Amino acid sequence: MQNVCDTLYTADYVVTQNDGRDIIQQGAVAVCEDHILCVGHTDILEILYPNARRVDLGNAAIMPGLINAHTHVPMSLLRGYSDDKALMDWLTLDIFPQEAKLNPELVELGAQFSLAEMIRSGTTAFYDMYMWERSVFKAADAMGMRAVLGESVTQFFPSLSCQDQEAYFDLVRQQAEEWKGHPRIRQAVVPHAPYTTNPELLKKCYALAEETGSLFGMHLAETQHETDTCLKEHGMRPIPYCHSLGLLQPGSTFFHVVHADAHDMELLAEGHCAVVHNPASNMKLASGVAPIGTFNNYRIPVGLGTDGPASNNAQNMFREMYVASLLQKVHTLEPTACPAQLALDLATRGGADALHFPQIGTLEPGMKADFIAVDLSSPNMQPVHNIVSNIVYVATGAENRLTVVDGKELYRDGKFLTCDFEALSQEIRKARAWVRS
């Protein structure tokens, strides 16, 4: 690891999100290639690195990039197509029939558009599961984002991309080889949910994750209907059911986990699993409210995610932090529930846990250079009594001026640097006609 500073980023604030949650006024972040070399006061780092390229962001807050720990990025194609329905009706009557018509080119377009939205609004990493996921690998690589990506699978074959179960296993093995050692992208094996799989397939999926060195993820305990169905078919709630199959392991991440009792919590904690809270999607689909405070009491790592842009309908992690905090307060009738700092932790440090990327989520020496810069000059961001409060309760995502991943600038002051956004916009308009046809 070199000690030469390539670029010195300076701003009025640096929100480190380190263990002490240190906030540095008149701070700087020194970057060397793909990692952070040093974080400190601007006047000191200017002396240490006088020859570095200087990017002075002025009245702004440099902070870790936000981490969208659960989404389905190609579903930007279906944003606004079906709203205000219960989950199973939404899926079976509207979403599944449209998804059956997808192809790799459409999936890549939808992924590119979601990635542009995330880059613009300050997200630097995400955990995705969908079909034709090879197209998402391609988009994430080209646009420079950090990601965990998995081809979703159910027991119902043929699927969009696989004729049968063996074809799915072969695809996962091929992708493991294709992306082995990539600095920003990892693969996951991601069966859809307990109600769309069977015990044999789930056990084989976990074995496949171990075989290929992939992570493991799945929707779990999302609705009361899922719990009732699991009890009827397997005699267990969804989380004990997954435990009985050996799925609750340190490399596992479970999405939603809305309906969880004390025994469920114990099993997740014992398995050292991570969970991902999706407040906006769970509210919109009336799935319920995940018990974030209880997860923390059991020391279960919790990330934050938007879910897909067809059920949220945004890929905006600033909005997700705001919703996460307020939802817990009104649900528990306790104004101290999920304070601003906890919401920011979910979207940064918790997201790193959910993606199993320990080198992201904070701004510290040796960490990956994944960060953003939030402009503080607009009326809604002033005055600054508490910078974390402004970030969580006020910022909209539109204030983001800079998105850096692995030391590379992806967006700066209104310009996308790794994609042609105008061309993407033209293509997404054409895709709307495809959806409506």
Secondary structure, DSSP 8 states (H G I E B T S, - for coil): -----SEEEEEEEEE--STT--EEEEEEEEEETTEEEEEEEHHHHHHH-TTSEEEE--SEEEEE-EEEEEE-GGGGGGTTTS-S--HHHIIIIIIHHHHTT--HHHHHHHHHHHHHHHHHTTEEEEEEEESSTHHHHHHHHHHT-EEEEEEEE-SSSS-SS-SSHHHHHHHHHHHHHHTTT-SSEEEEEEE--GGGS-HHHHHHHHHHHHHHT-EEEEEES--HHHHHHHHHHHSS-HHHHHHHTT--STTEEEEE--S--HHHHHHHHHTT-EEEE-HHHHHHTT-----HHHHHHTT--EEE----TTTS----HHHHHHHHHHHHHHHHT-TTSS-HHHHHHHHTHHHHHHHT-TT-SS--TTSB--EEEEE--SGGG-S-S-HHHHHHHT--STTEEEEEETTEEEEETTEESSS-HHHHHHHHHHHHHHHH-
